[in-house]
Amino acid sequence: MMKRLAGQRAQGLVEFAVIFPIFAFLLFAVIDGGLLMGRYNNLSNGAKEGARLGAVSVNPGSTAKTNIVQRVKDQAHGVLGSSPSGTCSDMTNNAVSNVVCVEWISGPGGSPAAGQVGSSVRVQVKYKNSFLTPLPNRILTDWFVTECAVQRLEQPITPPAGSTGTGDSC
């Protein structure tokens, strides 16, 4: 009788050893998914708040861009780190991880001109996500979360040099 009970205890240990890694993987996948959604929501809110500030801003030139980038960082609640790097051309460059791109764009057909009431401000945010679980970090080395927001200007502004673009959408 004792031999039989000892064999059943070993069977339970083997079953646990097989099931535990699967359970742990699923648990960490749920945690990683929740963290990813939280970061996405923070970045989305940051881009929208930055675009809204750009639409109603009366600050001229480079101070407007600096204020917008600061608003995006504040609304992203630490997701972007202390200083996002890069420029708008880095939105497609995978070597740069955290980018906030601010552009004043002209209306359809170039009218109204960038910076005039009726044109738009576009704020794009790119963040390189790292997972809590090591396996996805090895497989998904370039997993970026990007968000874009466009708002119509309500105040005329003088865009900083090199910060104008074309098109009216993301």
Secondary structure, 3 states (H helix, E strand, C coil): CHHHHHHHHHHHHHHHHHHHHHHHHHHHHHHHHHHHHHHHHHHHHHHHHHHHHHHHCCCCHHHHHHHHHHHHHHHCCCCCCCCCCCCHHHHHCCCCCCEEEEEEECCHHHCCCCCCCCCEEEEEEEEECCCCCHHHHHHCCCCEEEEEEEEECCCCCCCCCCCEECCCCC
